[in-house]
Amino acid sequence: MTPVPEAALAPAGGNPQTQQRPWLSSYPPGVPTDIDTHAYSSLADLVEDAFARFGPRTAFSFLGKDFSYATLDRFSGRLAAYLQSLGLQKGDRVAVMLPNIIQYPVTAAAVMRAGLVLVNVNPLYTERELRHQLCDSGARAIVVLEHCTGLLQQCLSDTAVEHVIVASVGDLLGPLKGSLVNWVARRRQKRGKASPAVRLPQAVSFNEALRQGFRLPLCTPPLAHDNLALLQYTGGTTGVSKGAMLTHGNVLANALQSEAWNLPAVRTIAAGEQVTSVCALPLYHIFGFTVGMMMSMRNGGKAVLIADPRDLDAMLKELRRHRIHIFPAVNTLFNALLHHPRFDSVDWRHLRISGGGGMAVQKVVAEQWLARTGCPICEGYGLSEASPSVACNRVDSKAFTGTIGLPLPGTWLKCVDDAGDEVPLGQPGELAVKGPQVMAGYWQRPEETAAAMTPDGYFRTGDIAVMDRHGYFRIVDRKKDMVLVSGFNVYPNEVEDVIAQMPGVRECAVVGVPDAQTGEAIKLVIVKKDEALDEAAVRAYAAQHLTGYKRPRLIEFRSELPKNTVGKILRRQLR
């Protein structure tokens, strides 16, 4: 399989669809308006093509060791054959509960090559969350980090899981280094609060599964775009966590859309230099999976795996070893790195794309990142139901727009009212998306799938947005996060962006709380950068920059804000 020739993709200039898609006139030169979603028949086709074309190149770097595409081919082929030997059939679900260690891409490739469905599981889940996801997905097998086996044991008997493969962090690092890494990881585990690792009678080790798969045949079944590839569970902020059914065609389309959008920046990398990206976002999160792994493999890139982005010391130490070109992250990680004393020890001169997603990028963070690295944070927007990328700012611009940018090639966006009708230009409405990356529906939830769609086939995102005349979209806020103060709509993102620019503020979050007089009131939670900062100073700053009904009624100082594993602030917990 060869890459899609750029000549076969329609250029933006002069496209007659510009009237229907006004954003096309704002596209960078050379970026196609649409993509050929049939470049590959499946994700298995993509990874096998990458193995064939880029064999000797480094595919992933983990804890100082490089793993080539050929090595990944060998390991994933063995594991795929082992999974098939267990009696797993095309379409069976396999849960993968791993952080960003080398076993994750090996396992993901194996699951796809065996024709199975990948169920991404967060290793930080509680027993309740793990039980729900395993039961809901009907997974027959799980590949799990050894530190999570105690948690798994608590709910295993309630699930359909028949086969357990246990991975240790150092499995593939060689006998000496691997043993040392495992010893350190186990000591840290004992000092932590998590459930201790246990021996499960039906489990085999990751390396034993590879050994057994060595002499077993692998037969990748025929796969098509409409075959299910992943069950990507949402965060459950609207109730019970739901599995977004992402097909091979969905994820393929999004990888190709993201590749096309990045062309203007990637072309500035020296000819012959391997594109290197940072995988600090967890690969079990769809942003990390599609952009951090699949797009990188499609282009023969090298991905640097960061197992724990909360350990900034270790992360910066690892980044010093590489020439970094692409760095997707969330606003909180960019902000934390900027405040680290050894931030400038990394050579950022080769950085071409800093992709901001998962939450709004704040202006003050974007300005500081550009000043320190020379590379702008290019804010985009996505969600699990869209594989995930939907829109992005131009990668050839250093301007901070405060928007999520333009719809990606082949993507249609509009703002709609409660009835699903498009609102006038410049008016806020619920953002709705249609494109080849949008999911097939929610797993075993036809009613919720139907409720999420407009009559003309758009997916309702739950986010409130405004489109300007150039086709740029700005997220005002989550529909359910909007605060109604005396009949006035207050969008937390706006207040947060203002307060974040105040000297002495490291980060902040806004939520609505019940109020007898105004219905709801604004509560502001701040993490200080300057301990001298006090409530009076915050109120004075808010009075200067915010109209009366947008000013916080309550102000609270905390040492940290609740966040999910991607770093997104959890307003629900604050409420």
Buried (B, 14 or more C-beta within 10 A) or exposed (E): BEEBEEEEBBBBEEBEEBEEBBBBBBBBEBBBBBBBBEBBBBBBBBBBBBBEBBBEBBBBBBBEBEBBBBBBBBBBBBBBBBBBBBEBEBEBBBBBBBBBBBBBBBBBBBBBBBBBBBBBBBBBBEBEBBBBBBBBBBBBBBBBBBBBBBBBBBBBEEBEBBBBBBBBBBBBBEEEBBEEBBEEBBEEBEEEEBBEBBEBEEBBBBBEBBEBBEEBEBEBBEBEBEBBBBBBBBBEBEEEBBBBBBBBBBBBBBBBBBBBBBBBBBEEBEEEEBBBBBBBBBBBBBBBBBBBBBBBBBBBBBBBBBBEBEEBEBBBBBBEEBBBBBBBBBBBBBBBBBEBEEBEEBEBEBBBBBBBBBBBBBBBBBBBBBEEBEBBBBBBBBBBBBBBBBBBBBBBEEEBBBBBBBBBBBBBBBBBEEEBEBBEEEEBBBBBBBBBBBBBBBBEBEEBBEEBBBEEEBBBBBBBBBBBEEBBBBBBBBBEBBBEBEEBBBBBBBBBBBBBBBEBBBBBBBBBEEBEEBBBBBBBBBBBBEEEBEBEBBBEBBEEBBEEBBBBBEBEBBEEBBBBBBBBBBBBEBE
